[in-house]
């Protein structure tokens, strides 16, 4: 399957999973930071559930729109696309080598 023909769903879910993993890594900090405040006014759901639900919706919208905009602008994630879809080799641009 070529990522350029349809929407890159595999790339979408990979990026979404990475974003959710980053939120999971942030949960201990949020619990320590918001713990005293939540004792005075508890949430209807536990803090991890609230944070994960919010992050899922926010990151899914941002990732979806970002992938659409990237395609329209001719940008993308060529290394991830090569890994996920087996596309042709990543084109090395001189500016990428300089920036590295």
C-alpha contacts under 8 A as a table, 3 or more apart, distances in Angstrom:
res1	aa1	res2	aa2	distance
1	X	85	X	6.43
2	X	5	X	5.79
2	X	6	X	7.51
2	X	85	X	6.39
2	X	87	X	7.04
3	X	6	X	6.10
3	X	7	X	6.70
3	X	8	X	5.17
3	X	81	X	7.17
3	X	85	X	6.70
4	X	7	X	7.31
4	X	8	X	7.48
8	X	11	X	5.40
8	X	12	X	6.19
8	X	67	X	7.86
9	X	12	X	4.86
9	X	13	X	6.16
10	X	13	X	5.27
10	X	14	X	6.11
10	X	84	X	6.94
11	X	14	X	5.06
11	X	15	X	6.11
11	X	80	X	7.24
11	X	81	X	6.97
11	X	84	X	7.13
12	X	15	X	5.33
12	X	16	X	6.04
12	X	63	X	6.55
12	X	64	X	6.73
12	X	67	X	7.52
13	X	16	X	4.90
13	X	17	X	5.93
14	X	17	X	5.19
14	X	18	X	6.25
15	X	18	X	5.06
15	X	19	X	6.21
15	X	63	X	7.16
16	X	19	X	5.07
16	X	20	X	6.20
16	X	56	X	7.68
16	X	59	X	6.46
16	X	60	X	6.26
16	X	63	X	6.88
17	X	20	X	5.08
17	X	21	X	6.06
18	X	21	X	5.03
18	X	22	X	6.28
19	X	22	X	5.10
19	X	23	X	6.44
19	X	59	X	6.85
20	X	23	X	5.01
20	X	24	X	6.25
20	X	52	X	7.20
20	X	55	X	6.81
20	X	56	X	6.73
20	X	59	X	7.97
21	X	24	X	4.97
21	X	25	X	6.29
22	X	25	X	5.06
22	X	26	X	6.40
23	X	26	X	4.94
23	X	27	X	6.41
23	X	51	X	7.81
23	X	52	X	7.17
23	X	55	X	7.19
24	X	27	X	5.28
24	X	52	X	7.73
25	X	28	X	7.08
26	X	29	X	5.54
26	X	30	X	6.39
27	X	30	X	5.04
27	X	31	X	6.02
27	X	48	X	6.66
28	X	31	X	5.10
28	X	32	X	6.24
29	X	32	X	5.20
29	X	33	X	6.04
30	X	33	X	4.96
30	X	34	X	5.75
30	X	35	X	7.73
31	X	34	X	5.37
31	X	35	X	5.23
31	X	47	X	7.41
32	X	35	X	5.37
32	X	36	X	7.97
33	X	36	X	7.51
34	X	37	X	5.32
34	X	38	X	6.06
35	X	38	X	5.23
35	X	39	X	6.39
36	X	39	X	5.28
36	X	40	X	7.05
37	X	40	X	5.59
37	X	41	X	6.66
38	X	41	X	5.03
38	X	42	X	4.89
38	X	43	X	7.02
39	X	42	X	5.84
43	X	46	X	6.51
43	X	47	X	7.19
45	X	49	X	6.38
45	X	50	X	6.26
46	X	49	X	5.51
46	X	50	X	6.45
47	X	50	X	5.16
47	X	51	X	6.09
48	X	51	X	5.18
48	X	52	X	6.01
49	X	52	X	5.18
49	X	53	X	6.06
50	X	53	X	5.31
50	X	54	X	6.16
51	X	54	X	5.23
51	X	55	X	5.97
52	X	55	X	5.03
52	X	56	X	5.92
53	X	56	X	5.17
53	X	57	X	6.42
54	X	57	X	5.43
54	X	58	X	6.10
55	X	58	X	5.11
55	X	59	X	5.71
56	X	59	X	5.41
56	X	60	X	5.84
57	X	60	X	5.25
57	X	61	X	6.25
58	X	61	X	5.43
58	X	62	X	6.19
59	X	62	X	4.96
59	X	63	X	5.73
60	X	63	X	5.18
60	X	64	X	5.91
61	X	64	X	5.20
61	X	65	X	6.09
62	X	65	X	5.32
62	X	66	X	5.83
63	X	66	X	4.96
63	X	67	X	6.08
64	X	67	X	5.35
64	X	68	X	6.37
65	X	68	X	5.08
65	X	69	X	6.07
66	X	69	X	5.08
66	X	70	X	5.93
67	X	70	X	4.97
67	X	71	X	6.21
67	X	76	X	7.41
68	X	71	X	5.31
68	X	72	X	6.33
69	X	72	X	5.03
69	X	73	X	6.08
70	X	73	X	5.14
70	X	74	X	5.96
70	X	75	X	4.63
70	X	76	X	5.49
71	X	74	X	5.12
71	X	75	X	5.83
71	X	76	X	6.55
72	X	75	X	7.65
77	X	80	X	5.51
77	X	81	X	6.04
78	X	81	X	4.96
78	X	82	X	5.96
78	X	90	X	6.02
79	X	82	X	5.15
79	X	83	X	6.24
79	X	90	X	6.34
80	X	83	X	5.00
80	X	84	X	5.97
81	X	84	X	5.08
81	X	85	X	5.49
81	X	86	X	7.06
81	X	87	X	6.68
82	X	85	X	5.49
82	X	86	X	4.68
82	X	87	X	4.71
82	X	88	X	6.61
82	X	89	X	6.87
82	X	90	X	7.09
83	X	86	X	5.70
83	X	87	X	7.75
92	X	96	X	6.91
92	X	97	X	7.51
93	X	96	X	5.37
93	X	97	X	6.76
94	X	97	X	5.24
94	X	98	X	6.32
95	X	98	X	5.04
95	X	99	X	6.08
96	X	99	X	5.13
96	X	100	X	6.20
97	X	100	X	5.23
